[in-house]
Amino acid sequence: MNEEKNRYDLTSADTKIIGFDFQYFYFINELLKLDAGQSIGFEAKDDVHIELPSNTKVIIQLVQLKHTVQKNAKEIPTNLTDKDDDLWKSLSNWCKVICDKSEARKTNKAQLTYLKNTEFILATNKNISKNKFISNINKFMNRKLKYSEVIDYLSDLEKNTKDENIKSHIHDILDLNSNVLESFIKKLHFIDTGNEIIASIKLNIQRKMIANDRVNDVFNELFSELKQDFFKNVKAGKHQIITFDEWMKKYTCIFEKNRNTTLPVRFFKPVFPDDLFKQTFIKELIEIGEIEADDLSQVAEFSEFMLNVQMNLNQWYIDGEITNSDLEKFHKAAISIWKNLHKKSHRLTKTNLALNNINALNCLDDIRVKELKMLTTDLGIDLSNGEFYYLSNESKIGWKIEWEAKY
């Protein structure tokens, strides 16, 4: 039974899902460190890439991420050994990027030029402290090992390994021009991420002056908003690449609202539709006797409330002060209030339809005294009424018992 379970664990898709999440959590953690002029991408130029302006040029960091769920007896992630396919596959992939003919890097000169502005980072939760290859690279960088000795080590490893995949990957590395390979080796970096990437994200959130009891709120919403944007980008055939300016504009609101700030409520002079009386919510208000069929003044006032709340919500979203998630929660909360009051108002209508309009007006009256909030900001009566008119106009709510069938 244990043997069966182990076999299932090794082939489970769960490990792949965790690996993908690890990549995305790393992306978020680096996003939180983004500085002016920088940008970061997910699954665009590599698992993660970061563009760093430096004087007149831009340094690109290509990051490959490797994750394991396997642990040793001390519950520590297993080692990244010099016979680990993850290591050599990453290096081989980068060698192919360096020599990419489609990017006009066929010549050694072009490859060396590319390497001047590129760094290569292998980040993993595997223990890298005992990896001989990484140790040799560090010795070479500290001038304790000659370049020729690094090459001898790689050649011996290629010759002696029995794993054909690893042999092929090492061959790709040694196949580089000697000057190109030396330059490549000098641009290699290895990061032990540890096994607490989520804790690291939360610490970086807290460093942005977020109280400890609000860190989880920021973390959950940031993750949700970024994943929604990732989905939208993929659906549109685009990569998720975020510049510092975009980060500040679109996602700052997640941090700000968790510092208990309020939103600026503006009063707009909206452009009305050509025929105010054709609006769905106006038709029902006329039907239940709330307004007269020719009362333009009242119709215009209610329409202004509705358009003002829409314009405020839209402006807050454009300014990056609220998210899609905030909008959804806001509308959902308003619908919940209406649902309870509509049910209460129409308890007797089912057995006496003559009460339909009267009870519809009672429901409307009860709704009109409800004040809504967007995050910590009170919207006041006019904008709150405007939200309910908007939902009615979109046929999300109504006043009569049979509103759904009619509107």
C-alpha positions, 0 to 999 in steps of 0.5 A: 500500500505504501509503495502504491501511495508513493508511486501516486505521489510522484506522478501527482499533478499536485506537485506541478500545481505547487511548482507553478504557484511557487513561480507566481509567488516569487513573481509577486515577491519581486514585484513588491521590491520593484523600483522606479523605472523597473519592470517585471514579467511573468512567463514572458522572457523566462519564468520571471524576468526583471528589467533594471535601468542602469545609466544608458542601458537596461539590464535584464535578469532572466529567472528560472524557478525550480521547486521541490516538495521532497524533503529529507529526514529533517523536513528540509527540501532536498539538495540541488546536486550537480546531477540534478536535471533541473540545474542543467536543463536551465543552463542549457535553455539559457545557452539556446537563448544566448545563441538564438538566431531569430534574435540575430545572435548567431555570431560570437560578437552578438552573443557577447553584446547580449551577455553584457546586458543580461543576468541569469538567476536560478532560484530554487527552494532546494538546498544549494549549499552542497552543489559542487558546480555552484561551489566551483562557479563561486570559487571562479568568481572569487578567483580561487579557481581558473576558468580552465578548471571549470571547463575541465570539471564540466567536461569530466561531468559530461563524460562520466554521467550516465543520464543522457539528458544531463549529458546533452544539456552539458554538451549545449553549455560546452558547445558555446564559444570559449569567450561566450561561455566564460562571460555566461558563467560570470553572469550566473547567480544562484538563489536559495529561496528557502521554503517560506516564500509566502512568509517572505511576501507577507514580510515585504507587504508589512514593510510597506507600512501595513499593520500586521492585522491587515497583511493577510487582507493585502496578500489575498487581494493582491494575489487575486487581482494579479491572477485575474490580470494574468488570466485576462492577459493570457486570454488576450494573447498577451504576457503579464508585464508590469512596469513600476508606474503601472504597479503604482497606479493600479495596485497601490489602492490595495495597500492604501485602503488597508491604511484606512484611507477614504475615497474622494467622492465627486459630484459630476454633471453627467450627460443624460441619455437621449430619452430618459423615460426609456430607461428600465428603472424609470419605467418600473418607477412609473408603473408602481406610481412613484413618479408621473409619466411626464415628471421630467424633473424627478426623472432627471434627478434620479438619473443623475444619482444613478450616473453619478455613482457609476462615474465615481466608481469608474473614476476610482477604478481608473485611478487605481483606488479600487479593484474589480474585486471591490466593485463586485463586492459592492454590487453584491452587498447592495443586492443582498440588502435589496433581496432581504427588503424585497422579501419582507415587503412582498410577504402578503403579495403572493396571496393578494396581488392587489398589494403589488404596487403598494408593497413595491413602494414600501420596498423602494422606501426601505431601500432609499434610507440605506446608506452604502459604503465603498470600502471605508467611504460612506457614499451618502443617500443620493449615491446609495440610491443611485446604486440601487437605481443602477442595479434596477436599470441593469435588471439585477433588482426590481420593486414589484413581485414579478419584476424579473419577468417584466424587466 
